[in-house]
Amino acid sequence: MATLFYDINWGSLIYYLLPVRLRNAKQRSWLGALLNPVYDTYVQFYQGRTNNLYELAHNSQVVYLEGILNDIFDGGAGGIYIADGVIADPLYVFLTAETEPLWLGLFSEAGSTPYPDPQWLFTNAETSVTGYQFIVKVPSYLMFDTNRMKAVIDKYRLPSKNNYGIITY
């Protein structure tokens, strides 16, 4: 792996920046003490950078959301997965003027339409998304905090996917 410009070896930095005549243990310890706050800030930067790179590498796609949940709650075992919610596709009945007829045939005419039999008509209330848009399925052996899992899901999910459920299997 290539060394990046912010990967700093603080021990060798102190040693090589000192003039040769001042390279003794006392001077190096003194400079190490002076650089300790800078080193602490560097450690915070490096940890924050690692966390930010992890967050930037994951988005609201299902595969990434599953990966995040498995990393945090299942130790990467892959037991948590996401399933789609149940949504009934509406069947539209067209007006004669729209010239797109839908034949709703009789029982005796089964198989005579290009549509699978039987055709069910649903109201708008039945086809609108009132149930879960997606379901997070968690193995029953896994102990987890529901509020923490909801916080992680809310952080990474799409803003339009408001209604979801967490169930165990």
ROSE-4610 file (N, C-alpha, C; in Angstrom, 1 decimal, always signed):
// ROSE-4610
residu = [M/M/M/A/A/A/T/T/T/L/L/L/F/F/F/Y/Y/Y/D/D/D/I/I/I/N/N/N/W/W/W/G/G/G/S/S/S/L/L/L/I/I/I/Y/Y/Y/Y/Y/Y/L/L/L/L/L/L/P/P/P/V/V/V/R/R/R/L/L/L/R/R/R/N/N/N/A/A/A/K/K/K/Q/Q/Q/R/R/R/S/S/S/W/W/W/L/L/L/G/G/G/A/A/A/L/L/L/L/L/L/N/N/N/P/P/P/V/V/V/Y/Y/Y/D/D/D/T/T/T/Y/Y/Y/V/V/V/Q/Q/Q/F/F/F/Y/Y/Y/Q/Q/Q/G/G/G/R/R/R/T/T/T/N/N/N/N/N/N/L/L/L/Y/Y/Y/E/E/E/L/L/L/A/A/A/H/H/H/N/N/N/S/S/S/Q/Q/Q/V/V/V/V/V/V/Y/Y/Y/L/L/L/E/E/E/G/G/G/I/I/I/L/L/L/N/N/N/D/D/D/I/I/I/F/F/F/D/D/D/G/G/G/G/G/G/A/A/A/G/G/G/G/G/G/I/I/I/Y/Y/Y/I/I/I/A/A/A/D/D/D/G/G/G/V/V/V/I/I/I/A/A/A/D/D/D/P/P/P/L/L/L/Y/Y/Y/V/V/V/F/F/F/L/L/L/T/T/T/A/A/A/E/E/E/T/T/T/E/E/E/P/P/P/L/L/L/W/W/W/L/L/L/G/G/G/L/L/L/F/F/F/S/S/S/E/E/E/A/A/A/G/G/G/S/S/S/T/T/T/P/P/P/Y/Y/Y/P/P/P/D/D/D/P/P/P/Q/Q/Q/W/W/W/L/L/L/F/F/F/T/T/T/N/N/N/A/A/A/E/E/E/T/T/T/S/S/S/V/V/V/T/T/T/G/G/G/Y/Y/Y/Q/Q/Q/F/F/F/I/I/I/V/V/V/K/K/K/V/V/V/P/P/P/S/S/S/Y/Y/Y/L/L/L/M/M/M/F/F/F/D/D/D/T/T/T/N/N/N/R/R/R/M/M/M/K/K/K/A/A/A/V/V/V/I/I/I/D/D/D/K/K/K/Y/Y/Y/R/R/R/L/L/L/P/P/P/S/S/S/K/K/K/N/N/N/N/N/N/Y/Y/Y/G/G/G/I/I/I/I/I/I/T/T/T/Y/Y/Y]
num = [1/1/1/2/2/2/3/3/3/4/4/4/5/5/5/6/6/6/7/7/7/8/8/8/9/9/9/10/10/10/11/11/11/12/12/12/13/13/13/14/14/14/15/15/15/16/16/16/17/17/17/18/18/18/19/19/19/20/20/20/21/21/21/22/22/22/23/23/23/24/24/24/25/25/25/26/26/26/27/27/27/28/28/28/29/29/29/30/30/30/31/31/31/32/32/32/33/33/33/34/34/34/35/35/35/36/36/36/37/37/37/38/38/38/39/39/39/40/40/40/41/41/41/42/42/42/43/43/43/44/44/44/45/45/45/46/46/46/47/47/47/48/48/48/49/49/49/50/50/50/51/51/51/52/52/52/53/53/53/54/54/54/55/55/55/56/56/56/57/57/57/58/58/58/59/59/59/60/60/60/61/61/61/62/62/62/63/63/63/64/64/64/65/65/65/66/66/66/67/67/67/68/68/68/69/69/69/70/70/70/71/71/71/72/72/72/73/73/73/74/74/74/75/75/75/76/76/76/77/77/77/78/78/78/79/79/79/80/80/80/81/81/81/82/82/82/83/83/83/84/84/84/85/85/85/86/86/86/87/87/87/88/88/88/89/89/89/90/90/90/91/91/91/92/92/92/93/93/93/94/94/94/95/95/95/96/96/96/97/97/97/98/98/98/99/99/99/100/100/100/101/101/101/102/102/102/103/103/103/104/104/104/105/105/105/106/106/106/107/107/107/108/108/108/109/109/109/110/110/110/111/111/111/112/112/112/113/113/113/114/114/114/115/115/115/116/116/116/117/117/117/118/118/118/119/119/119/120/120/120/121/121/121/122/122/122/123/123/123/124/124/124/125/125/125/126/126/126/127/127/127/128/128/128/129/129/129/130/130/130/131/131/131/132/132/132/133/133/133/134/134/134/135/135/135/136/136/136/137/137/137/138/138/138/139/139/139/140/140/140/141/141/141/142/142/142/143/143/143/144/144/144/145/145/145/146/146/146/147/147/147/148/148/148/149/149/149/150/150/150/151/151/151/152/152/152/153/153/153/154/154/154/155/155/155/156/156/156/157/157/157/158/158/158/159/159/159/160/160/160/161/161/161/162/162/162/163/163/163/164/164/164/165/165/165/166/166/166/167/167/167/168/168/168/169/169/169]
x = [+0.9/+0.0/+0.9/+0.5/+1.3/+1.1/+2.2/+2.2/+1.6/+0.6/-0.1/+0.6/+0.4/+1.1/+0.7/-0.4/-0.8/-0.4/+0.2/+0.7/+2.1/+2.1/+3.3/+3.9/+5.2/+5.9/+6.5/+5.8/+6.2/+7.6/+7.9/+9.2/+10.4/+10.3/+11.4/+11.3/+10.2/+10.1/+10.9/+10.7/+11.4/+12.9/+13.3/+14.7/+15.4/+14.8/+15.4/+15.4/+14.5/+14.4/+15.4/+15.9/+16.8/+18.2/+19.0/+20.4/+21.1/+22.2/+22.9/+23.4/+23.9/+24.5/+23.5/+22.2/+21.1/+20.3/+20.7/+20.0/+20.3/+19.8/+20.0/+18.6/+18.5/+17.3/+16.5/+17.2/+16.6/+15.9/+16.6/+16.0/+14.8/+14.9/+13.8/+12.6/+12.8/+11.7/+11.0/+11.8/+11.3/+10.5/+11.0/+10.2/+9.0/+9.1/+7.9/+6.8/+7.2/+6.2/+5.6/+6.4/+5.8/+4.9/+5.2/+4.4/+3.2/+3.0/+1.9/+0.6/+0.3/-1.1/-1.3/-0.2/-0.3/-0.6/+0.1/-0.1/-1.6/-2.1/-3.5/-4.5/-4.2/-5.1/-5.0/-3.8/-3.6/-4.3/-4.3/-5.1/-6.6/-7.1/-8.5/-8.8/-7.9/-8.1/-8.2/-7.2/-7.1/-8.3/-8.8/-10.0/-11.2/-11.3/-12.5/-12.4/-11.2/-11.1/-11.5/-11.1/-11.5/-13.0/-13.7/-15.1/-15.8/-15.3/-15.9/-15.8/-14.7/-14.5/-15.5/-15.7/-16.7/-18.1/-18.5/-19.8/-20.0/-18.9/-19.0/-19.0/-18.5/-18.5/-19.8/-20.7/-22.0/-23.1/-24.2/-25.3/-26.6/-27.7/-29.0/-29.4/-28.5/-28.8/-28.9/-29.8/-30.1/-28.9/-28.0/-26.8/-25.9/-25.8/-24.9/-25.6/-26.9/-27.6/-27.6/-27.7/-27.5/-26.1/-25.2/-23.8/-23.5/-24.0/-23.8/-24.5/-25.7/-26.4/-25.7/-25.2/-24.4/-23.1/-22.4/-21.2/-21.4/-22.4/-22.7/-23.3/-24.3/-25.1/-24.8/-24.3/-24.1/-22.6/-21.7/-20.3/-19.9/-20.6/-20.3/-20.7/-21.6/-22.0/-23.0/-23.7/-24.6/-26.0/-26.4/-27.7/-28.9/-28.6/-29.6/-29.8/-31.0/-31.3/-32.6/-32.7/-33.9/-34.8/-36.1/-37.1/-38.0/-38.5/-39.5/-40.8/-41.5/-42.8/-43.8/-45.0/-46.0/-46.8/-46.7/-47.5/-48.2/-49.5/-50.4/-50.3/-50.0/-50.0/-51.4/-51.8/-53.2/-53.5/-54.7/-55.1/-56.0/-55.7/-56.4/-57.5/-58.7/-59.7/-59.9/-59.7/-59.7/-61.1/-61.3/-62.5/-62.5/-63.6/-63.7/-62.9/-63.0/-62.3/-60.8/-60.3/-58.8/-58.3/-59.1/-58.7/-57.7/-57.8/-56.9/-57.8/-58.6/-59.6/-59.0/-59.6/-59.1/-60.4/-60.2/-61.3/-61.4/-62.4/-62.6/-63.4/-63.4/-64.2/-64.9/-65.8/-66.5/-65.7/-66.2/-65.5/-65.5/-66.5/-66.5/-65.5/-65.0/-64.1/-62.7/-62.4/-61.0/-60.0/-58.9/-57.8/-58.0/-59.1/-59.2/-58.7/-58.2/-57.6/-56.1/-55.4/-53.9/-53.4/-54.3/-53.9/-54.1/-53.3/-53.6/-54.9/-55.5/-56.9/-56.7/-57.5/-58.5/-57.8/-58.5/-58.1/-58.8/-58.0/-58.6/-58.5/-59.6/-59.6/-59.4/-58.6/-58.3/-58.6/-59.0/-59.2/-57.9/-57.9/-56.7/-56.2/-57.1/-56.7/-56.0/-56.4/-55.8/-54.4/-54.2/-52.9/-51.9/-52.4/-51.4/-50.5/-49.4/-48.4/-48.8/-49.5/-49.9/-49.2/-48.6/-47.9/-46.4/-45.6/-44.1/-43.6/-42.7/-42.0/-40.9/-40.3/-39.3/-39.2/-38.8/-38.7/-37.3/-36.8/-35.4/-35.7/-35.1/-35.3/-34.0/-34.1/-33.0/-33.1/-32.0/-32.1/-32.5/-33.2/-33.7/-32.6/-31.4/-30.3/-29.6/-29.9/-29.1/-29.8/-29.0/-29.5/-29.1/-30.1/-29.8/-30.7/-30.3/-31.1/-31.9/-33.2/-34.1/-33.9/-33.8/-33.6/-32.3/-31.3/-30.0/-30.1/-30.7/-30.9/-31.7/-32.8/-33.6/-32.8/-31.9/-31.1/-30.1/-29.5/-28.6/-29.4/-30.6/-31.4/-31.8/-32.3/-32.7/-31.5/-30.3/-29.2/-28.9/-29.1/-28.7/-29.8/-31.1/-32.2/-32.5/-33.2/-33.7/-34.8/-34.8/-35.8/-37.2/-37.5/-38.8/-39.3/-38.4/-38.8/-39.0/-40.1/-40.4/-41.0/-41.7/-42.4/-41.6/-41.0/-40.3/-40.5/-40.2/-40.4/-39.2/-39.0/-37.9/-38.5/-38.3/-38.9/-37.7/-38.0/-37.0/-37.6/-36.7/-37.1/-36.3]
y = [-1.2/+0.0/+1.2/+2.2/+3.4/+4.3/+4.9/+5.8/+7.1/+7.6/+8.8/+10.0/+11.2/+12.3/+12.6/+12.1/+12.3/+11.2/+10.1/+9.0/+9.5/+9.8/+10.4/+9.5/+9.2/+8.5/+9.5/+9.8/+10.9/+10.7/+9.4/+9.2/+9.5/+9.1/+9.4/+10.8/+11.5/+12.9/+13.7/+13.4/+14.2/+13.9/+12.7/+12.3/+13.0/+12.9/+13.5/+15.0/+15.6/+17.1/+17.7/+17.0/+17.5/+17.6/+18.6/+18.6/+17.5/+17.0/+15.8/+16.0/+17.1/+17.3/+17.4/+17.6/+17.6/+16.3/+15.3/+14.0/+13.2/+13.5/+12.7/+12.4/+11.5/+11.1/+12.2/+13.1/+14.2/+15.1/+15.5/+16.4/+15.8/+14.5/+13.8/+13.7/+13.4/+13.3/+14.7/+15.7/+17.1/+17.4/+17.2/+17.5/+16.6/+15.4/+14.5/+15.0/+15.5/+16.1/+17.4/+18.2/+19.3/+19.0/+17.9/+17.5/+16.6/+16.3/+15.4/+15.9/+17.2/+17.7/+17.7/+17.9/+17.8/+16.3/+15.4/+14.0/+13.6/+14.1/+13.7/+14.3/+15.5/+16.0/+15.2/+14.7/+13.9/+12.5/+11.9/+10.7/+10.9/+12.0/+12.3/+12.5/+13.2/+13.4/+12.1/+11.2/+10.0/+9.1/+9.0/+8.2/+8.8/+10.1/+10.8/+10.5/+10.6/+10.3/+8.9/+7.9/+6.5/+6.4/+7.0/+6.9/+7.6/+8.8/+9.5/+8.7/+8.1/+7.3/+6.1/+5.5/+4.4/+4.9/+6.1/+6.6/+7.0/+7.5/+7.9/+6.7/+5.6/+4.4/+3.7/+4.1/+3.4/+4.5/+4.0/+4.9/+4.2/+4.6/+4.1/+2.9/+2.4/+1.2/+0.0/-0.9/-2.0/-2.8/-3.1/-3.9/-3.2/-1.9/-1.2/-1.1/-0.9/-0.8/-2.1/-3.2/-4.6/-4.7/-4.3/-4.4/-3.6/-2.4/-1.6/-2.3/-2.7/-3.4/-4.7/-5.4/-6.6/-6.3/-5.2/-4.8/-4.4/-3.6/-3.1/-4.1/-4.8/-5.6/-7.1/-7.6/-9.1/-9.5/-8.5/-8.9/-9.3/-8.8/-9.2/-10.6/-11.2/-12.6/-12.7/-11.6/-11.6/-12.1/-12.2/-12.7/-11.7/-10.4/-9.4/-9.1/-9.1/-8.7/-7.9/-7.3/-6.4/-6.9/-6.9/-7.4/-6.3/-6.3/-5.3/-5.5/-4.4/-4.4/-4.9/-5.2/-5.7/-4.5/-4.5/-3.4/-4.1/-3.8/-4.4/-3.4/-3.9/-3.1/-2.9/-1.6/-1.3/-1.8/-2.2/-2.5/-1.4/-0.8/+0.4/-0.1/+0.5/+0.3/+1.6/+1.5/+2.7/+3.0/+4.3/+4.7/+4.4/+4.3/+4.0/+5.0/+6.3/+7.4/+7.2/+6.5/+6.4/+5.3/+4.6/+3.5/+2.5/+2.2/+1.2/+0.3/-0.5/-1.3/-2.4/-2.7/-3.9/-4.8/-6.0/-6.9/-7.6/-7.5/-8.1/-9.4/-10.0/-11.2/-12.0/-12.9/-13.7/-15.0/-15.8/-17.0/-18.0/-18.0/-18.9/-18.4/-17.2/-16.7/-16.7/-17.5/-17.6/-18.0/-17.3/-17.6/-16.8/-16.1/-15.4/-14.0/-13.5/-12.2/-12.3/-11.2/-11.3/-11.1/-10.9/-10.7/-12.1/-12.3/-13.5/-13.5/-14.6/-14.7/-15.1/-14.6/-13.6/-12.2/-11.2/-9.8/-9.2/-8.7/-8.1/-6.6/-6.0/-4.5/-4.1/-3.1/-2.6/-1.1/-0.6/+0.8/+1.5/+2.9/+3.6/+3.4/+3.3/+3.1/+1.7/+0.7/-0.6/-0.7/+0.2/+0.1/+1.2/+2.1/+3.1/+2.5/+3.1/+2.5/+2.9/+2.0/+2.3/+1.3/+0.2/-0.7/-0.4/-1.3/-1.1/-1.0/-0.1/+0.0/-0.9/-1.2/-2.3/-2.9/-4.1/-4.8/-5.3/-4.9/-5.4/-6.6/-7.8/-9.1/-9.4/-9.6/-9.9/-11.3/-12.0/-13.4/-13.4/-14.4/-14.4/-14.6/-15.2/-15.4/-14.1/-13.0/-11.8/-10.9/-10.4/-9.5/-8.1/-7.2/-5.8/-4.8/-3.6/-2.4/-1.9/-2.0/-1.5/-0.1/+0.8/+2.2/+2.5/+1.8/+2.1/+1.6/+0.5/+0.0/+1.0/+1.5/+2.5/+3.7/+4.1/+5.3/+5.1/+3.9/+3.6/+3.5/+2.9/+2.8/+4.2/+5.1/+6.4/+7.2/+7.0/+7.7/+7.4/+6.1/+5.7/+5.5/+5.4/+5.2/+6.4/+6.2/+7.3/+8.0/+9.4/+10.1/+9.8/+9.3/+8.9/+7.6/+6.8/+5.5/+5.7/+6.2/+6.5/+5.4/+4.5/+3.5/+2.1/+1.7/+0.4/-0.4/-1.6/-2.4/-3.3/-3.6/-4.5/-5.7/-6.9/-8.2/-9.2/-10.1/-11.2/-12.5/-13.3/-14.5/-15.7]
z = [+0.0/+0.0/+0.0/-0.8/-0.9/+0.4/+0.7/+1.9/+1.4/+2.2/+1.8/+2.6/+2.1/+2.7/+4.1/+4.6/+6.0/+6.9/+6.4/+7.2/+7.7/+9.0/+9.6/+10.7/+10.6/+11.6/+12.6/+13.7/+14.5/+15.2/+15.5/+16.1/+15.2/+13.9/+13.0/+12.6/+12.6/+12.3/+13.3/+14.5/+15.6/+15.4/+15.2/+15.1/+13.9/+12.7/+11.5/+11.4/+12.1/+12.1/+13.1/+14.0/+15.0/+14.3/+14.6/+14.2/+14.8/+14.2/+14.6/+16.0/+16.4/+17.7/+18.8/+18.5/+19.5/+19.6/+18.8/+18.8/+20.0/+21.2/+22.4/+22.9/+23.9/+24.4/+25.1/+25.8/+26.5/+25.5/+24.5/+23.5/+22.8/+22.4/+21.7/+22.7/+23.9/+24.9/+25.0/+25.1/+25.3/+24.1/+22.8/+21.6/+21.5/+22.0/+22.0/+22.8/+24.0/+24.9/+24.3/+23.6/+22.9/+21.8/+21.1/+19.9/+20.3/+21.6/+22.0/+21.7/+21.9/+21.5/+20.0/+19.2/+17.8/+17.4/+18.1/+17.8/+18.1/+19.3/+19.6/+18.6/+18.1/+17.0/+15.7/+15.4/+14.3/+14.4/+15.6/+15.8/+15.6/+16.2/+16.0/+14.5/+13.8/+12.3/+11.6/+11.9/+11.2/+11.5/+12.7/+13.0/+12.4/+12.4/+11.7/+10.2/+9.7/+8.2/+7.9/+8.7/+8.5/+8.5/+9.5/+9.7/+8.5/+8.1/+7.0/+5.7/+5.4/+4.2/+4.2/+5.4/+5.5/+5.2/+5.7/+5.5/+4.0/+3.4/+2.0/+1.1/+1.5/+0.6/+0.7/+1.5/+1.7/+1.4/+0.7/+0.4/+0.7/+0.1/+0.5/-0.4/-1.2/-2.0/-1.0/-1.3/-0.4/-0.1/-1.0/-0.7/+0.3/+0.2/+1.1/+2.5/+2.5/+3.8/+4.5/+3.8/+4.4/+4.9/+4.2/+4.6/+5.9/+6.0/+7.2/+8.4/+8.2/+9.3/+9.7/+8.8/+9.1/+9.8/+9.4/+10.0/+11.4/+11.7/+13.0/+14.0/+13.5/+14.4/+14.4/+13.2/+13.1/+12.9/+13.1/+12.9/+11.5/+10.5/+9.2/+8.7/+9.5/+9.2/+8.1/+7.8/+6.7/+7.0/+8.2/+8.5/+8.4/+8.4/+8.2/+6.7/+6.3/+4.9/+4.8/+3.7/+3.5/+2.4/+2.7/+1.7/+1.4/+0.2/-0.3/+0.5/+0.7/+1.2/+0.2/+0.6/-0.3/-0.9/-2.2/-2.9/-4.1/-4.1/-5.2/-6.4/-7.5/-8.7/-9.1/-9.4/-9.8/-11.2/-11.4/-12.8/-13.2/-14.3/-14.8/-15.8/-15.7/-16.6/-17.4/-18.7/-19.5/-20.1/-20.4/-21.0/-22.5/-23.1/-24.5/-25.3/-25.0/-25.7/-25.6/-24.7/-24.5/-25.4/-26.1/-27.0/-26.5/-25.2/-24.7/-23.8/-24.5/-23.8/-22.9/-21.8/-21.0/-20.9/-21.4/-21.5/-20.1/-19.4/-18.1/-18.2/-19.2/-19.6/-18.5/-18.9/-18.0/-17.7/-16.7/-16.3/-17.5/-18.4/-19.5/-20.6/-20.5/-21.5/-21.0/-20.0/-19.4/-20.4/-20.4/-21.4/-22.7/-22.9/-24.2/-24.1/-23.0/-22.9/-22.8/-23.2/-23.1/-21.7/-20.7/-19.3/-18.6/-17.5/-16.7/-16.1/-15.9/-15.3/-13.9/-12.9/-13.1/-12.9/-13.3/-13.2/-11.9/-11.0/-9.8/-9.9/-9.5/-9.5/-8.0/-7.8/-6.5/-6.5/-5.4/-5.2/-5.0/-5.1/-4.8/-3.4/-2.5/-1.1/-0.9/-1.7/-1.6/-2.3/-3.3/-4.0/-3.5/-2.8/-2.3/-1.2/-1.0/-0.1/+1.3/+2.0/+3.4/+4.3/+3.8/+4.5/+4.5/+4.9/+4.9/+3.5/+3.2/+1.9/+1.9/+3.0/+3.0/+4.5/+4.6/+5.9/+6.1/+7.3/+7.7/+8.5/+8.0/+8.6/+9.4/+10.7/+11.6/+12.1/+12.1/+12.7/+14.2/+14.6/+16.0/+17.0/+16.6/+17.6/+17.9/+17.1/+17.2/+18.3/+19.2/+20.2/+19.7/+19.6/+19.1/+19.8/+19.7/+20.2/+19.1/+19.2/+18.1/+17.8/+18.8/+18.6/+17.8/+18.2/+17.5/+16.1/+15.8/+14.5/+13.6/+14.2/+13.5/+13.2/+14.1/+13.9/+12.7/+12.6/+11.5/+10.2/+10.2/+9.0/+8.5/+9.5/+9.1/+8.6/+9.0/+8.5/+7.1/+6.7/+5.3/+4.3/+4.8/+3.9/+3.0/+1.9/+1.1/+1.9/+1.8/+2.5/+2.2/+1.0/+0.6/+1.2/+1.7/+2.2/+3.7/+4.1/+5.5/+6.3/+5.6/+6.4/+6.2/+7.3/+7.2/+8.5/+8.5/+9.7/+10.0/+11.2/+11.6/+12.3/+11.7/+12.2/+12.4/+13.2/+13.4/+12.7/+12.2/+11.5/+12.1]
